[in-house]
Amino acid sequence: MAGMDKPVLALVGATGAVGSTMIEIMDSRESVPWGEIRLVASARSAGKVLRVRGEDITVLELAPEVFDGVDIAMFDVPDEVSAEWAPIAASRGAVAVDNSGAFRMDPEVPLVVPEVNADKVTERPKGVIANPNCTTLSMMAAMGALHREFGLEALVVSSYQAASGAGQPGIDQLYAEIEALAGKGAGNVSGDVAKVLTDAGVPVGSEAGSPFPAPLALNVVPWAGSLKDDGWSSEELKVRNESRKILGIPELKVSATCVRVPVVTTHALAIHATFSRDVPVEAARKVLSAQPTIVVKDDPAAGEWPTPADAVGGDPTVVGRIRQSLDFPNTLELFVCGDNLRKGAALNTYEIAETVAAAG
Protein backbone atom coordinates (compact mmCIF):
# COMPACT_ATOMS: atom_id res chain seq x y z
CA MET A 1 0.00 0.00 0.00
CA ALA A 2 1.22 3.50 -0.86
CA GLY A 3 -0.13 5.03 2.36
CA MET A 4 2.35 4.91 5.25
CA ASP A 5 -0.42 4.66 7.80
CA LYS A 6 -4.05 4.04 7.00
CA PRO A 7 -4.76 3.55 3.27
CA VAL A 8 -6.00 6.41 1.11
CA LEU A 9 -9.34 5.83 -0.66
CA ALA A 10 -10.60 7.57 -3.79
CA LEU A 11 -14.24 7.42 -4.90
CA VAL A 12 -14.59 8.14 -8.62
CA GLY A 13 -18.15 9.04 -9.62
CA ALA A 14 -18.87 10.40 -6.16
CA THR A 15 -21.85 12.52 -7.23
CA GLY A 16 -23.78 9.74 -9.04
CA ALA A 17 -26.58 7.56 -7.64
CA VAL A 18 -24.30 4.70 -6.61
CA GLY A 19 -21.58 7.11 -5.47
CA SER A 20 -24.09 8.81 -3.17
CA THR A 21 -25.08 5.40 -1.79
CA MET A 22 -21.39 4.64 -1.26
CA ILE A 23 -21.08 7.77 0.88
CA GLU A 24 -24.16 6.74 2.88
CA ILE A 25 -22.55 3.35 3.52
CA MET A 26 -19.32 4.94 4.73
CA ASP A 27 -21.29 7.30 6.97
CA SER A 28 -23.18 4.37 8.50
CA ARG A 29 -20.02 2.43 9.43
CA GLU A 30 -18.88 2.62 13.06
CA SER A 31 -15.34 2.94 11.77
CA VAL A 32 -13.57 2.92 8.44
CA PRO A 33 -10.01 1.85 7.60
CA TRP A 34 -9.21 4.96 5.56
CA GLY A 35 -6.70 7.65 6.43
CA GLU A 36 -8.01 9.97 3.71
CA ILE A 37 -11.04 9.90 1.43
CA ARG A 38 -10.88 11.69 -1.92
CA LEU A 39 -14.00 12.36 -3.95
CA VAL A 40 -13.58 12.49 -7.73
CA ALA A 41 -16.03 13.25 -10.55
CA SER A 42 -16.29 14.84 -13.99
CA ALA A 43 -15.44 18.46 -14.65
CA ARG A 44 -19.15 19.27 -14.41
CA SER A 45 -19.32 18.13 -10.78
CA ALA A 46 -15.83 19.19 -9.67
CA GLY A 47 -15.84 21.81 -6.93
CA LYS A 48 -18.99 20.53 -5.23
CA VAL A 49 -18.64 20.01 -1.49
CA LEU A 50 -19.99 16.76 -0.05
CA ARG A 51 -20.06 15.73 3.59
CA VAL A 52 -18.47 12.37 4.38
CA ARG A 53 -18.20 11.09 7.95
CA GLY A 54 -18.66 14.57 9.36
CA GLU A 55 -16.09 16.20 7.10
CA ASP A 56 -16.71 18.52 4.15
CA ILE A 57 -14.78 17.23 1.12
CA THR A 58 -14.44 19.11 -2.17
CA VAL A 59 -14.97 16.99 -5.27
CA LEU A 60 -11.89 16.84 -7.49
CA GLU A 61 -11.92 16.71 -11.28
CA LEU A 62 -10.93 13.34 -12.74
CA ALA A 63 -7.27 13.59 -13.79
CA PRO A 64 -4.22 11.30 -13.49
CA GLU A 65 -2.74 13.19 -10.57
CA VAL A 66 -5.76 12.66 -8.31
CA PHE A 67 -4.58 9.06 -7.92
CA ASP A 68 -1.12 9.99 -6.64
CA GLY A 69 -0.79 8.54 -3.15
CA VAL A 70 -4.10 6.65 -3.46
CA ASP A 71 -4.10 3.02 -2.31
CA ILE A 72 -7.60 1.98 -3.43
CA ALA A 73 -9.79 3.71 -6.03
CA MET A 74 -13.47 2.75 -6.30
CA PHE A 75 -15.01 3.49 -9.69
CA ASP A 76 -18.71 4.09 -10.27
CA VAL A 77 -18.69 5.48 -13.80
CA PRO A 78 -19.78 4.28 -17.27
CA ASP A 79 -17.90 1.40 -18.88
CA GLU A 80 -15.94 3.57 -21.28
CA VAL A 81 -14.74 5.88 -18.47
CA SER A 82 -13.64 2.92 -16.34
CA ALA A 83 -11.92 1.31 -19.31
CA GLU A 84 -9.79 4.44 -19.71
CA TRP A 85 -9.24 5.52 -16.12
CA ALA A 86 -9.01 2.34 -14.01
CA PRO A 87 -5.69 1.39 -15.70
CA ILE A 88 -4.45 4.95 -15.13
CA ALA A 89 -5.27 4.63 -11.41
CA ALA A 90 -3.49 1.26 -11.33
CA SER A 91 -0.45 2.73 -13.09
CA ARG A 92 -0.24 5.32 -10.29
CA GLY A 93 -0.13 2.59 -7.66
CA ALA A 94 -3.80 2.27 -6.71
CA VAL A 95 -5.88 -0.89 -6.70
CA ALA A 96 -8.87 -0.05 -8.92
CA VAL A 97 -12.18 -1.56 -7.76
CA ASP A 98 -14.53 -1.12 -10.69
CA ASN A 99 -18.33 -1.24 -10.60
CA SER A 100 -18.79 -1.07 -14.39
CA GLY A 101 -18.90 -3.91 -16.88
CA ALA A 102 -15.59 -2.96 -18.50
CA PHE A 103 -13.43 -5.65 -16.88
CA ARG A 104 -15.81 -8.30 -15.54
CA MET A 105 -14.99 -11.01 -18.04
CA ASP A 106 -11.30 -10.14 -18.42
CA PRO A 107 -9.45 -13.34 -17.41
CA GLU A 108 -6.77 -11.23 -15.70
CA VAL A 109 -9.29 -9.36 -13.54
CA PRO A 110 -10.93 -11.09 -10.57
CA LEU A 111 -14.72 -10.78 -10.29
CA VAL A 112 -15.34 -10.65 -6.56
CA VAL A 113 -18.17 -11.14 -4.08
CA PRO A 114 -16.42 -11.12 -0.68
CA GLU A 115 -18.80 -13.70 0.84
CA VAL A 116 -17.99 -16.10 -1.99
CA ASN A 117 -14.43 -15.57 -3.26
CA ALA A 118 -12.63 -12.98 -1.11
CA ASP A 119 -9.35 -14.80 -1.68
CA LYS A 120 -9.35 -13.56 -5.30
CA VAL A 121 -8.64 -9.93 -4.32
CA THR A 122 -4.89 -10.62 -4.24
CA GLU A 123 -4.91 -12.12 -7.76
CA ARG A 124 -4.94 -8.90 -9.78
CA PRO A 125 -2.15 -8.73 -12.38
CA LYS A 126 -3.70 -5.61 -13.93
CA GLY A 127 -4.27 -3.90 -10.59
CA VAL A 128 -8.03 -4.01 -11.21
CA ILE A 129 -10.83 -5.88 -9.40
CA ALA A 130 -14.32 -6.03 -10.92
CA ASN A 131 -17.69 -5.82 -9.19
CA PRO A 132 -20.41 -8.05 -10.72
CA ASN A 133 -23.62 -6.93 -12.38
CA CYS A 134 -26.35 -6.09 -9.86
CA THR A 135 -28.65 -8.89 -11.05
CA THR A 136 -26.01 -11.58 -10.60
CA LEU A 137 -24.95 -10.08 -7.30
CA SER A 138 -28.44 -10.24 -5.82
CA MET A 139 -28.25 -14.04 -5.64
CA MET A 140 -24.53 -14.68 -5.16
CA ALA A 141 -24.40 -14.72 -1.35
CA ALA A 142 -27.14 -17.36 -1.31
CA MET A 143 -25.83 -19.39 -4.23
CA GLY A 144 -22.26 -19.30 -2.94
CA ALA A 145 -23.32 -20.61 0.48
CA LEU A 146 -25.46 -23.38 -0.99
CA HIS A 147 -22.78 -24.32 -3.54
CA ARG A 148 -20.15 -24.77 -0.82
CA GLU A 149 -22.43 -27.18 0.99
CA PHE A 150 -24.24 -29.06 -1.77
CA GLY A 151 -22.36 -28.55 -5.07
CA LEU A 152 -24.27 -26.38 -7.55
CA GLU A 153 -24.74 -27.86 -11.03
CA ALA A 154 -27.42 -25.77 -12.77
CA LEU A 155 -29.35 -22.52 -12.39
CA VAL A 156 -32.57 -21.39 -14.06
CA VAL A 157 -33.29 -17.80 -13.07
CA SER A 158 -36.08 -15.32 -13.73
CA SER A 159 -35.28 -11.80 -12.60
CA TYR A 160 -37.70 -9.04 -11.64
CA GLN A 161 -35.53 -5.97 -12.03
CA ALA A 162 -36.15 -2.51 -10.62
CA ALA A 163 -36.21 0.67 -12.70
CA SER A 164 -33.10 1.95 -10.92
CA GLY A 165 -31.12 -0.78 -12.69
CA ALA A 166 -31.26 1.62 -15.64
CA GLY A 167 -29.77 4.38 -13.48
CA GLN A 168 -31.34 7.70 -12.56
CA PRO A 169 -33.02 7.97 -15.99
CA GLY A 170 -34.88 4.73 -15.20
CA ILE A 171 -36.11 6.08 -11.88
CA ASP A 172 -37.17 9.38 -13.45
CA GLN A 173 -39.01 7.56 -16.25
CA LEU A 174 -40.99 5.36 -13.87
CA TYR A 175 -42.03 8.31 -11.72
CA ALA A 176 -43.02 10.32 -14.82
CA GLU A 177 -45.16 7.41 -16.03
CA ILE A 178 -46.82 6.95 -12.63
CA GLU A 179 -47.57 10.67 -12.39
CA ALA A 180 -49.05 10.79 -15.88
CA LEU A 181 -51.25 7.74 -15.27
CA ALA A 182 -52.31 8.92 -11.82
CA GLY A 183 -53.41 12.18 -13.42
CA LYS A 184 -56.03 10.25 -15.36
CA GLY A 185 -57.73 9.20 -12.14
CA ALA A 186 -58.58 5.72 -10.90
CA GLY A 187 -60.34 3.57 -13.47
CA ASN A 188 -59.68 5.92 -16.37
CA VAL A 189 -56.69 4.14 -17.84
CA SER A 190 -58.20 1.55 -20.08
CA GLY A 191 -55.78 -0.63 -21.97
CA ASP A 192 -53.70 1.76 -24.01
CA VAL A 193 -51.19 2.91 -21.42
CA ALA A 194 -48.76 3.96 -24.15
CA LYS A 195 -51.29 6.41 -25.64
CA VAL A 196 -52.05 7.95 -22.25
CA LEU A 197 -48.32 8.48 -21.64
CA THR A 198 -47.67 9.86 -25.11
CA ASP A 199 -50.61 12.27 -24.79
CA ALA A 200 -49.13 13.43 -21.47
CA GLY A 201 -45.77 14.12 -23.13
CA VAL A 202 -43.98 11.17 -21.52
CA PRO A 203 -41.68 9.32 -23.94
CA VAL A 204 -42.63 5.72 -24.69
CA GLY A 205 -40.10 3.27 -26.10
CA SER A 206 -36.37 3.43 -26.65
CA GLU A 207 -36.68 5.33 -29.93
CA ALA A 208 -38.55 8.12 -28.15
CA GLY A 209 -35.83 8.42 -25.52
CA SER A 210 -37.19 6.21 -22.75
CA PRO A 211 -34.71 3.93 -20.94
CA PHE A 212 -37.27 1.14 -21.45
CA PRO A 213 -38.57 -0.33 -24.71
CA ALA A 214 -42.20 -0.25 -23.48
CA PRO A 215 -44.22 1.44 -20.72
CA LEU A 216 -43.11 0.22 -17.28
CA ALA A 217 -45.87 1.56 -15.03
CA LEU A 218 -48.85 -0.86 -14.85
CA ASN A 219 -46.74 -3.24 -16.92
CA VAL A 220 -43.78 -5.63 -16.95
CA VAL A 221 -41.20 -5.65 -19.73
CA PRO A 222 -39.43 -8.96 -20.50
CA TRP A 223 -36.25 -7.21 -21.54
CA ALA A 224 -33.17 -5.68 -19.91
CA GLY A 225 -29.94 -4.86 -21.69
CA SER A 226 -29.04 -4.98 -25.37
CA LEU A 227 -29.80 -7.59 -28.03
CA LYS A 228 -27.24 -10.36 -28.45
CA ASP A 229 -27.14 -13.51 -30.60
CA ASP A 230 -30.15 -15.82 -30.85
CA GLY A 231 -32.53 -13.50 -29.02
CA TRP A 232 -30.66 -13.32 -25.72
CA SER A 233 -30.18 -10.01 -23.93
CA SER A 234 -26.84 -8.80 -22.60
CA GLU A 235 -28.26 -8.87 -19.06
CA GLU A 236 -29.19 -12.55 -19.38
CA LEU A 237 -25.74 -13.47 -20.64
CA LYS A 238 -24.14 -11.53 -17.78
CA VAL A 239 -26.05 -13.68 -15.29
CA ARG A 240 -24.70 -16.81 -16.98
CA ASN A 241 -21.11 -15.75 -17.51
CA GLU A 242 -20.61 -13.93 -14.21
CA SER A 243 -22.17 -16.72 -12.11
CA ARG A 244 -19.71 -19.16 -13.66
CA LYS A 245 -16.71 -16.93 -12.95
CA ILE A 246 -17.63 -15.93 -9.38
CA LEU A 247 -18.51 -19.44 -8.26
CA GLY A 248 -15.53 -20.97 -10.06
CA ILE A 249 -17.71 -23.37 -12.08
CA PRO A 250 -16.78 -22.78 -15.75
CA GLU A 251 -19.29 -25.34 -17.03
CA LEU A 252 -22.22 -24.34 -14.78
CA LYS A 253 -25.49 -24.68 -16.69
CA VAL A 254 -27.35 -21.35 -16.50
CA SER A 255 -30.45 -20.00 -18.19
CA ALA A 256 -31.86 -16.58 -17.34
CA THR A 257 -34.87 -14.49 -18.34
CA CYS A 258 -34.57 -10.86 -17.25
CA VAL A 259 -37.76 -8.86 -16.70
CA ARG A 260 -38.11 -5.18 -15.80
CA VAL A 261 -40.87 -4.46 -13.26
CA PRO A 262 -42.37 -1.18 -11.95
CA VAL A 263 -40.34 -1.14 -8.72
CA VAL A 264 -37.97 1.75 -8.03
CA THR A 265 -35.21 -0.11 -6.18
CA THR A 266 -34.40 -3.78 -5.40
CA HIS A 267 -34.03 -6.66 -7.81
CA ALA A 268 -35.81 -9.95 -7.12
CA LEU A 269 -35.02 -13.36 -8.58
CA ALA A 270 -36.93 -16.62 -8.76
CA ILE A 271 -34.27 -19.32 -8.70
CA HIS A 272 -34.42 -23.00 -9.72
CA ALA A 273 -31.10 -24.45 -8.48
CA THR A 274 -29.95 -28.03 -9.04
CA PHE A 275 -27.20 -29.56 -6.90
CA SER A 276 -24.99 -32.65 -7.06
CA ARG A 277 -26.74 -34.22 -4.06
CA ASP A 278 -29.96 -34.11 -2.11
CA VAL A 279 -30.74 -30.74 -0.53
CA PRO A 280 -33.31 -31.01 2.27
CA VAL A 281 -35.16 -27.73 2.75
CA GLU A 282 -34.29 -27.54 6.44
CA ALA A 283 -30.62 -28.11 5.68
CA ALA A 284 -30.68 -25.36 3.05
CA ARG A 285 -32.49 -23.01 5.41
CA LYS A 286 -29.88 -23.69 8.09
CA VAL A 287 -27.00 -22.95 5.70
CA LEU A 288 -28.62 -19.71 4.54
CA SER A 289 -29.56 -18.56 8.05
CA ALA A 290 -25.93 -18.97 9.15
CA GLN A 291 -24.74 -16.38 6.61
CA PRO A 292 -24.17 -12.94 8.16
CA THR A 293 -25.36 -11.10 5.02
CA ILE A 294 -28.54 -13.14 4.46
CA VAL A 295 -31.92 -12.80 6.16
CA VAL A 296 -34.24 -15.78 5.75
CA LYS A 297 -37.89 -14.76 5.61
CA ASP A 298 -39.72 -17.96 4.85
CA ASP A 299 -43.06 -18.68 6.51
CA PRO A 300 -45.81 -18.69 3.86
CA ALA A 301 -48.42 -19.83 6.42
CA ALA A 302 -47.83 -16.55 8.24
CA GLY A 303 -47.62 -14.54 5.01
CA GLU A 304 -43.86 -14.09 5.32
CA TRP A 305 -41.72 -14.09 2.18
CA PRO A 306 -39.23 -11.68 0.61
CA THR A 307 -40.45 -8.64 -1.31
CA PRO A 308 -38.45 -5.70 -2.68
CA ALA A 309 -39.98 -3.54 0.06
CA ASP A 310 -38.27 -5.79 2.64
CA ALA A 311 -34.83 -5.41 1.11
CA VAL A 312 -34.75 -1.79 -0.08
CA GLY A 313 -32.36 0.44 1.83
CA GLY A 314 -30.78 -2.51 3.62
CA ASP A 315 -27.56 -4.42 3.23
CA PRO A 316 -28.71 -8.06 3.57
CA THR A 317 -30.05 -10.32 0.86
CA VAL A 318 -33.53 -11.54 1.83
CA VAL A 319 -34.32 -15.16 0.93
CA GLY A 320 -37.56 -17.14 1.14
CA ARG A 321 -40.09 -19.41 -0.63
CA ILE A 322 -37.52 -22.19 -0.11
CA ARG A 323 -38.98 -25.50 -1.28
CA GLN A 324 -37.93 -28.73 -2.95
CA SER A 325 -38.86 -29.02 -6.58
CA LEU A 326 -41.61 -31.59 -7.04
CA ASP A 327 -40.39 -32.97 -10.36
CA PHE A 328 -36.65 -32.28 -10.42
CA PRO A 329 -34.30 -34.22 -8.13
CA ASN A 330 -31.70 -32.44 -5.97
CA THR A 331 -33.36 -29.12 -6.83
CA LEU A 332 -34.47 -26.16 -4.74
CA GLU A 333 -36.83 -23.34 -5.65
CA LEU A 334 -36.28 -20.05 -3.84
CA PHE A 335 -36.97 -16.33 -4.11
CA VAL A 336 -34.28 -13.73 -3.43
CA CYS A 337 -34.41 -9.94 -3.06
CA GLY A 338 -31.45 -7.57 -2.88
CA ASP A 339 -31.18 -3.79 -3.03
CA ASN A 340 -29.53 -3.28 -6.43
CA LEU A 341 -28.04 0.10 -5.47
CA ARG A 342 -26.58 -1.16 -2.20
CA LYS A 343 -25.51 -4.81 -2.29
CA GLY A 344 -25.94 -4.85 -6.05
CA ALA A 345 -23.46 -2.05 -6.59
CA ALA A 346 -22.20 0.29 -3.87
CA LEU A 347 -22.00 -2.08 -0.91
CA ASN A 348 -20.22 -4.92 -2.70
CA THR A 349 -17.74 -2.49 -4.29
CA TYR A 350 -17.07 -0.98 -0.87
CA GLU A 351 -16.73 -4.43 0.74
CA ILE A 352 -14.17 -5.36 -1.92
CA ALA A 353 -12.22 -2.21 -1.03
CA GLU A 354 -12.38 -3.13 2.67
CA THR A 355 -11.19 -6.65 1.85
CA VAL A 356 -8.24 -5.27 -0.13
CA ALA A 357 -7.36 -2.93 2.75
CA ALA A 358 -7.48 -5.81 5.24
CA ALA A 359 -5.30 -7.97 2.98
CA GLY A 360 -2.68 -5.22 2.87
Secondary structure, DSSP 8 states (H G I E B T S, - for coil): ---SSS-EEEEETTTSHHHHHHHHHHHHSS----SEEEEEE-TTTTT-EEEETTEEEE-EE--GGGGTT-SEEEE-S-HHHHHHHHHHHHHTT-EEEE-SSSSTT-TTS-B--HHHHGGGGG--TTSEEE---HHHHHHHHHHHHHHHHH-EEEEEEEEEE-GGGGHHHHHHHHHHHHHHHHTT-TT---S-HHHHHHHTT---SGGGT-SSSS--TT--BS--S-B-GGG-BHHHHHHHHHHHHHHT-TT-EEEEEEEE-S-SS-EEEEEEEEESS---HHHHHHHHHT-TTEEE--BGGGTB---HHHHTT-SSEEEEEEEE-SSSTTEEEEEEEE-TTIIIIIHHHHHHHHHHHHH-
